[in-house]
Amino acid sequence: MFEAISVRLGQIFKRLRGRGKLTERNIEEALREIRLALLEADVNYKVVKKFIAGVRERAVGKAVLKSLAPGQQVVKVVHEELTRTMGSGDEPIKMTSPGPTLVMLVGLQGGGKTTTCAKLGWYLKSKGHRPLLVATDTRRPAAKRQLTILGEEQGLPAFIQGEDPIDILQGAMREAGSKGFDAVLVDTAGRLHIDEELMEELKEMKRVFQPGEILLVADAMTGQDAVNIAERFEEALGIDGVILTKLDSDARGGAALSLRAVTGKPIKFIGVGEKLDALETFHPERIASRILGMGDVLTLVEKAERLIDEERARELEKKILKETFTLEDFLLQIEAIKRLGSVQEILALTPAFSSWKGLPPSDEHLNRTEAIIRSMTKEERTNPDILNGSRRTRIAKGSGTTLEEVNRLLKQFGQVKRMIREMHRGGKRFPWSMNLRKGGLI
């Protein structure tokens, strides 16, 4: 996410910080490079112009140039201007009371409306709401079936009865009222391009049902096309916000950096993966931190709280403190880490490692480590001391790895156990996830 622009800006700021003292000329040179980096990232040229003017106005002042760390102050100014450009804060869905809240998802074909409808349903369910998915796309083959299947994966009901979009939605609203659903999420029809027939259908739905929110689902990888589409939907229909999909695959970030400034509408959610739980609230300040290589610890913590079993984590902590930590427990840690996302995704959210992109550790390394442990018997995982030469050879063959890799894992695991023992004796403690990092196991 934002790899291209993040690397470019990182290089620019590294040179600034290395100068010690800054002059207006130094800052002007940096601003020219930042301007070019933003344009190459497909950020709207009007947004770039306003952004650079805002940074220049603040960065050439006495407070920056005469500070003890002027280079760091410029980074702070850029971070604040990036945040301002993308919006002042997150803007959640406004739930109406009495309900149900009607949310229409609109957009072109290929943007991910149907999948996003299910993702949004999962998100609201995780917040304690009762969403009903509604399929009003009667044109695309299997659209109703797709929404039903996606809903079933997360225990979300889908209403698909009828052939006319207005009739379907009327039936869904009656269903929601009678069964106590507090949110109705509507997957509307799309087109390959904006046309009059599509807009008239959406306008009629808006007129009849007066939805609480109309959210445009746009593909981040289309860059400025996503911004142009948002402008046209706003002019013709009126939208309350945007859900930006496929942001995890967008190395440039032009759409995310331009949408709010160009359309005046907030980005409410971002799609960061294919799984149904890969939908995040859009936090401008956190995204600005990611772009500048500062990581995003809050998002990482929220993901961990949502996906890691708290009771299992407490049990693991007890084992660590009692020095009964085994390879069986280590395997559970690997599974927990993989639920958070790829290793590179986790490192990108961690300030100390956000610049490690493309470097070890890798998902391949984690997968090979898991394969080695799974090739052991339960007795071997509990008591690695019994692993003689023949057992290690068998494990290497069974896991598709080498004897050297098996030996290295066992050596590193022994080092971790010794480190835990020493820290326990010294009265020190640190999070279980750091045990793996410091021991070199991931």
C-alpha positions in Angstrom: 0.0 0.0 0.0 1.5 3.4 -1.1 4.9 1.7 -1.6 6.0 3.9 -4.5 5.2 7.3 -3.0 6.4 6.1 0.5 9.8 5.2 -0.9 10.2 8.4 -2.8 9.2 10.6 0.2 11.4 8.6 2.5 14.5 9.4 0.3 13.6 13.1 0.2 13.2 13.4 4.0 16.4 11.4 4.6 18.4 13.9 2.7 16.6 16.8 4.6 17.3 15.3 8.0 21.0 14.8 7.0 21.6 18.5 6.4 21.3 19.6 10.1 20.5 23.2 9.2 18.0 24.0 6.5 17.5 27.1 4.3 14.6 28.2 2.2 16.5 27.0 -0.8 16.8 23.5 0.7 13.1 23.4 1.3 12.2 24.6 -2.2 14.4 21.8 -3.6 12.6 19.3 -1.5 9.2 20.7 -2.4 9.9 20.3 -6.1 10.8 16.6 -5.5 7.7 16.1 -3.4 5.5 17.7 -6.1 7.0 15.3 -8.7 6.5 12.3 -6.4 2.8 13.2 -5.9 2.2 13.7 -9.6 3.9 10.4 -10.4 1.6 8.8 -7.8 -1.4 10.0 -9.9 -2.5 12.6 -7.3 -4.8 15.3 -8.9 -2.7 18.2 -10.0 -4.9 20.8 -8.3 -4.6 18.8 -5.1 -0.8 18.7 -5.5 -0.7 22.5 -6.1 -2.7 23.3 -3.0 -0.8 20.8 -0.9 2.7 22.2 -1.9 1.5 25.7 -1.2 0.3 24.6 2.3 3.6 22.9 3.1 5.6 25.9 1.8 3.7 28.4 3.8 4.4 26.5 7.1 7.8 25.0 6.4 9.7 28.2 5.6 8.7 30.0 8.8 11.1 30.8 11.6 9.6 28.1 13.9 10.8 25.4 11.4 14.1 26.8 10.1 15.4 27.8 13.5 14.3 24.7 15.4 16.8 22.2 16.7 15.7 19.5 14.2 14.3 21.4 11.1 14.3 18.3 8.9 12.0 16.5 11.4 9.8 19.6 11.6 9.3 19.5 7.8 8.2 15.9 8.0 5.7 16.9 10.8 4.3 19.6 8.5 4.0 17.2 5.6 2.3 14.7 7.8 -0.3 17.3 9.0 -0.9 18.5 5.5 -1.4 15.0 4.2 -3.9 14.4 7.0 -5.7 17.6 6.2 -5.9 16.8 2.5 -7.5 13.4 3.2 -9.9 14.6 5.9 -9.7 15.7 9.5 -10.9 12.3 10.9 -12.8 9.1 10.3 -16.5 9.3 9.5 -18.4 6.2 10.4 -21.8 5.3 9.0 -24.6 7.3 10.7 -27.0 4.8 12.1 -30.6 6.2 12.2 -32.9 5.7 15.1 -35.5 4.3 14.9 -34.0 2.0 12.3 -33.4 0.3 10.1 -30.6 2.4 8.5 -30.7 2.0 4.7 -27.3 2.1 3.0 -27.1 2.1 -0.8 -23.8 0.9 -2.4 -23.4 2.3 -5.9 -20.6 2.3 -8.5 -19.5 0.8 -11.8 -19.0 -2.9 -12.6 -15.7 -4.3 -11.5 -15.3 -2.0 -8.5 -16.2 -4.7 -6.0 -19.7 -3.6 -4.9 -21.0 -7.1 -4.1 -18.0 -8.2 -2.1 -17.9 -4.8 -0.4 -21.6 -5.2 0.6 -20.7 -8.5 2.4 -17.6 -6.9 3.9 -19.6 -4.0 5.3 -22.2 -6.4 6.6 -19.4 -8.3 8.5 -18.0 -5.0 9.8 -21.4 -3.9 11.2 -22.0 -7.3 12.7 -18.7 -7.1 14.5 -19.8 -3.8 16.0 -23.0 -5.4 17.4 -25.5 -4.5 14.6 -27.9 -6.8 12.7 -27.4 -6.1 9.0 -29.5 -7.5 6.1 -27.8 -7.8 2.7 -30.1 -7.0 -0.3 -29.4 -7.9 -3.9 -31.0 -5.5 -6.3 -28.6 -6.1 -9.2 -30.9 -8.0 -11.6 -28.7 -7.5 -14.7 -25.4 -9.2 -13.8 -25.7 -13.0 -14.0 -25.2 -14.7 -10.6 -25.0 -11.4 -8.7 -27.8 -12.5 -6.3 -26.1 -15.9 -5.9 -22.7 -14.3 -5.2 -24.1 -12.1 -2.4 -26.0 -15.0 -0.9 -22.8 -17.2 -0.7 -20.7 -14.3 0.7 -23.3 -13.7 3.3 -23.6 -17.3 4.3 -19.8 -17.4 5.0 -20.3 -14.9 7.8 -23.8 -15.8 8.9 -25.3 -12.8 7.2 -28.8 -13.2 5.7 -29.4 -12.0 2.1 -32.7 -10.9 0.7 -33.0 -11.7 -3.1 -36.7 -12.1 -3.7 -38.1 -10.3 -6.8 -37.0 -9.1 -10.2 -37.6 -5.4 -10.0 -35.1 -3.4 -7.9 -37.9 -1.3 -6.2 -40.0 -4.3 -5.4 -36.9 -6.2 -4.0 -36.0 -3.3 -1.7 -39.6 -2.8 -0.6 -39.7 -6.5 0.4 -36.3 -6.2 2.1 -37.5 -3.2 4.2 -40.6 -5.1 5.3 -38.3 -8.1 6.2 -36.0 -5.8 8.2 -38.8 -4.2 10.1 -40.5 -7.5 11.1 -37.3 -9.3 12.0 -35.4 -6.6 13.8 -32.6 -5.8 11.4 -31.1 -2.4 12.1 -29.2 -2.0 8.9 -30.2 -2.7 5.3 -27.2 -2.9 2.9 -28.2 -2.6 -0.8 -26.0 -4.0 -3.6 -27.2 -2.0 -6.6 -26.7 -2.6 -10.3 -23.6 -1.3 -12.1 -22.5 -0.7 -15.6 -19.1 -0.7 -17.4 -19.6 3.1 -17.7 -22.0 5.7 -16.3 -25.2 6.0 -18.4 -28.6 7.6 -18.1 -30.4 4.4 -17.5 -28.2 3.5 -14.5 -28.6 6.9 -12.9 -32.4 7.0 -13.4 -32.7 3.6 -11.6 -30.6 4.8 -8.7 -32.4 8.2 -8.5 -35.7 6.4 -8.3 -34.5 4.2 -5.5 -33.2 7.3 -3.7 -36.6 9.1 -4.2 -38.7 6.2 -3.0 -36.6 5.0 0.0 -34.6 8.1 1.1 -31.5 6.1 2.2 -29.5 7.2 5.2 -26.3 6.8 3.3 -25.3 6.5 -0.4 -21.7 5.2 -0.6 -19.8 5.0 -3.8 -17.6 1.8 -4.2 -14.5 2.8 -6.2 -11.4 0.8 -7.3 -8.3 2.5 -5.9 -6.1 1.1 -8.7 -7.9 3.2 -11.3 -6.3 6.3 -9.8 -7.8 9.5 -11.2 -10.6 7.6 -12.9 -11.9 6.8 -9.4 -11.9 10.5 -8.6 -13.7 11.4 -11.9 -16.3 8.7 -11.3 -16.9 10.0 -7.8 -17.4 13.5 -9.2 -20.0 12.3 -11.7 -21.9 10.2 -9.2 -22.0 13.2 -6.8 -23.3 15.5 -9.5 -25.9 13.1 -10.8 -27.0 11.3 -7.7 -25.4 12.8 -4.6 -23.2 10.6 -2.4 -22.4 10.7 1.3 -19.0 9.0 1.0 -16.7 6.6 -0.7 -15.5 3.0 0.0 -12.1 2.6 -1.7 -11.4 -1.0 -2.7 -8.2 -2.8 -3.6 -6.1 -0.2 -1.7 -3.7 -3.0 -0.6 -2.8 -3.5 -4.3 -2.4 0.3 -5.0 1.3 1.3 -4.8 0.6 4.8 -5.9 -2.2 6.1 -3.8 -3.5 8.9 -6.1 -7.2 8.2 -5.5 -6.8 8.1 -1.7 -4.9 11.4 -1.7 -7.2 13.2 -4.1 -10.8 12.1 -3.4 -11.7 14.2 -0.4 -10.0 17.3 -1.8 -11.7 17.1 -5.2 -15.2 15.8 -4.3 -15.6 17.1 -0.8 -16.8 13.7 0.2 -15.0 11.5 2.8 -13.5 8.1 2.3 -15.3 6.1 4.9 -13.8 2.6 4.4 -10.9 1.0 2.6 -10.7 -2.5 1.3 -7.3 -4.0 2.1 -7.6 -7.7 1.0 -9.9 -10.3 -0.4 -11.2 -11.8 2.8 -14.5 -10.6 4.2 -12.8 -9.1 7.3 -10.4 -7.0 5.1 -12.4 -3.8 5.4 -11.0 -1.0 7.6 -12.3 2.4 8.7 -10.4 5.1 6.9 -8.3 7.1 9.3 -6.5 10.0 7.5 -3.9 10.5 10.2 -3.0 6.8 10.2 -2.8 6.6 6.4 -0.5 9.7 6.4 1.7 7.9 8.9 1.9 4.8 6.6 2.8 7.0 3.6 5.7 8.6 5.6 7.0 5.2 6.8 5.9 5.9 10.4 3.8 2.7 10.6 0.3 2.4 12.0 0.4 0.7 15.4 -3.2 1.5 16.3 -4.6 -0.4 13.3 -2.3 -3.4 14.1 -3.5 -3.4 17.7 -7.2 -3.3 16.5 -6.6 -6.2 14.2 -4.9 -8.2 16.9 -7.8 -7.5 19.4 -10.3 -8.6 16.8 -8.5 -11.8 15.5 -6.4 -13.2 18.4 -8.1 -15.3 21.0 -7.6 -13.4 24.3 -8.1 -16.5 26.4 -5.5 -18.4 24.4 -3.1 -15.5 24.6 -3.4 -15.5 28.5 -2.8 -19.2 28.6 0.3 -18.7 26.4 1.6 -16.0 28.7 1.3 -18.4 31.7 3.3 -21.0 29.9 6.0 -18.5 29.1 6.2 -17.4 32.7 6.3 -21.0 33.9 9.0 -21.8 31.3 6.8 -24.6 29.7 6.7 -22.9 26.3 6.9 -25.7 23.6 7.0 -25.9 19.8 3.3 -26.8 20.0 2.7 -23.3 21.5 5.0 -21.7 18.9 2.8 -23.3 16.2 -0.2 -21.6 17.7 1.7 -18.3 17.6 2.4 -18.7 13.9 -1.3 -19.3 13.2 -2.2 -16.2 15.2 0.3 -14.1 13.3 -0.9 -15.4 9.9 -4.5 -14.3 10.8 -3.2 -10.7 11.1 -2.1 -10.7 7.5 1.2 -11.3 5.7 4.5 -10.6 7.5 5.2 -7.7 5.2 1.7 -6.2 6.0 2.4 -6.5 9.7 5.9 -4.9 9.4 4.4 -2.1 7.3 2.2 -1.2 10.3 5.1 -1.3 12.7 7.2 1.9 13.0 10.6 0.2 13.6 10.1 -2.1 10.6 8.0 -0.1 8.1 11.0 0.4 5.9 11.8 -3.3 5.7 9.6 -3.8 2.6 11.0 -6.6 0.4 13.5 -7.8 3.0 13.3 -10.9 5.3 11.5 -12.1 7.3 9.0 -13.3 4.7 5.8 -15.3 4.5 7.8 -18.1 2.8 10.1 -18.3 5.8 7.1 -18.5 8.1 5.4 -21.2 6.0 8.5 -23.3 6.0 8.9 -23.0 9.7 5.3 -24.1 10.1 5.8 -27.1 7.8 8.8 -28.2 9.9 6.8 -28.1 13.1 3.8 -29.9 11.6 6.1 -32.7 10.4 7.0 -33.5 14.0 5.0 -35.8 16.3 3.2 -34.3 19.3 5.9 -35.8 21.6 8.6 -34.2 19.5 7.0 -30.8 19.7 6.6 -31.0 23.4 10.1 -32.3 24.0 12.5 -31.3 21.2 15.4 -32.8 23.2 14.5 -36.2 21.8 15.1 -35.1 18.2 18.2 -37.1 17.2 19.8 -37.2 13.7 17.4 -39.7 12.2 14.3 -37.9 13.5 15.6 -34.6 12.1 16.2 -36.1 8.7 12.7 -37.6 8.7 11.2 -34.1 9.6 13.2 -32.4 6.8 12.0 -34.9 4.2 8.4 -34.7 5.5 8.3 -30.9 5.4 10.0 -30.5 2.1 12.8 -28.5 3.8 16.5 -29.2 4.5 18.2 -30.7 7.5 20.0 -27.3 7.9 16.7 -25.5 8.2 15.5 -28.0 10.8 18.7 -27.6 12.8 18.5 -23.8 12.6 14.9 -23.7 13.9 15.7 -26.0 16.8 18.8 -23.9 17.7 16.8 -20.6 17.5 14.0 -22.1 19.6 16.5 -23.1 22.2 17.8 -19.5 22.3 14.3 -18.2 22.8 13.6 -20.5 25.7 16.9 -19.4 27.3 16.1 -15.8 26.8 12.6 -16.3 28.3 14.2 -18.0 31.3 16.8 -15.2 31.8 14.1 -12.5 31.5 11.8 -14.3 33.9 14.6 -14.6 36.5 15.3 -10.9 36.1 11.7 -10.0 36.6 11.3 -8.6 33.1 8.4 -9.2 30.7 7.6 -8.3 27.1 4.8 -9.1 24.7 4.7 -12.7 23.3 5.0 -11.4 19.7 8.4 -9.9 20.5 9.7 -13.2 21.7 9.6 -14.5 18.1 11.3 -11.4 16.7 14.1 -11.2 19.2 14.8 -14.9 18.8 15.0 -14.7 15.1 12.2 -17.2 14.6 10.3 -14.9 12.2 
